[in-house]
Amino acid sequence: MNTALPDNEKAFQAALSLDEEGRSSEALKVLEPLALPRDNPRYLLAYAQCLVRSSGDWKAAVDCLRAALSIEPKYLEGQSRLFLADLLIQNGSKKEAIEQWRIVASMPPDGTGYGAVPDEAIIRLREHEV
């Protein structure tokens, strides 16, 4: 039985380790070729996080998050939309942020502690809705 990880997965794991060590700029370089095809939401989400941490390129991070949600909408949807909304509100796109928080706030808890994500969206809506 072969339990070796594919090269992309090895690179992804290495990038996550670099990012955890505070080396987001290095992680970004490892993740870039993985995220470039825009076909894997895991790679896109990690790349978006590293973009924000290393360069502050929130526009590129928003593009990655939107691409990830369009590929596989249910993959970490709540957390992805919260991250997206936070980036949007921080950069003056209040209306779009509120749309994302409303989507998350309407998600049902799944019984695994997931209720915290919709609850966070509700809190953020109360802070920003007029």
N, C-alpha and C positions, 0 to 999 in steps of 0.2 A: 504494500500500500504506500503510495507516494503522497506525503503530506507537505511537500515543498510548496511554498507560496509562489504564484506567478510573479514575474518581474515587476509588473505594475503595482501589485499589492505590496511587494517588498519596498518599493519606492514610496508608496503611500504611507506605510507604517514608519519608515525612516523620517518622512516629512512631519508626521504627527509628533514623533519624538523630538525632532528639532524645535518644533513650535512649542512644545511643553517646556523645553529648556530655555525658552525666551529667544530663540534664534529664528524668528519668523521670516526674516529676509532670506535666510538659507532655505527654509522650508518652502518658501514661495518659489524659489528656483527649481526645486524638486517637483513641486506640484504643477507648475505651469504646463509641461508637456502632457500631464495627465488630464488637466482641466481643458486644455485647448480644443479637443474634439467636441466638448460640451455634450457628452453622452452618458456621463456617470454622475448622479447627484451627490454621491459621497465626495468625489474629487472636487466638485464645484463648491460644495459647502465649505470644505476645508480650505480651498483656495480663497474663497471670499473672506473667511476669518483671517487668514494670513495677510491678505491685501490690506485689510483694515489695520491690523496690528503693526505691519511693517512699513506701509507707505501711506496709509490713510486714504487710499484710492477708493472712496466710498462708491463712486459711480460704477467702477468696474465690479465692485463687490455686489452692488444691487443687480447688475446684469447677470452675474453668476447665480445669485439667489433666484432670480426670475427664471433663468434657464433650468436650474435644478427643479424648481416647482413645476415647470412645464413638462419636463421629462417624466417625473414620477411624483405627482402631487402629494401623495400620502407619505412619502419618505421624510420623516422628521418634520412634517408639515407645520405643526404648531410652533416648534422652536425656530424653524426657518422663517416663518412669517413674522414672528416676534423680532428676530434679528433684522429682517428686512424693514419692518416698521420703525425700529429704533434708528436705523441708518437714514430712513426717509425723514423722520421728524427732526433729527439732528441737523439735517441739511435743507430744511425749509419746505419739505413736501408734506405738510400736515394732512391734507385731504387724503393723499394716498396712504399715509401711515394709518389714519383712522380706518380706512377700508380694510387694511390688513388686520388690525386689531379686532374689528367686527367679525371677520371670518373666524379668527381664533377664538374669540369669546363665545361663538355659537357652537364650537366643537364640544361634543359630549365627553365627559371623563371616561377613561377606559378601565378604571379599576386598578391600575398599576401605578398610581401616584401621578397620573397624567393630568389630573384635575388642576394641578398647579399652573399649567400652561394657560388654559382658558381663564383661570382666576387672574393671572398676571395681565392678560389682555384686558380684562374688565377694569382692573386698577388703572392701566394706562389710558383706557378710554375715558374714565372719570376725570383723569388729570388733564386731558387735552380736548375733550369735546366741549363745545360752547353751547 
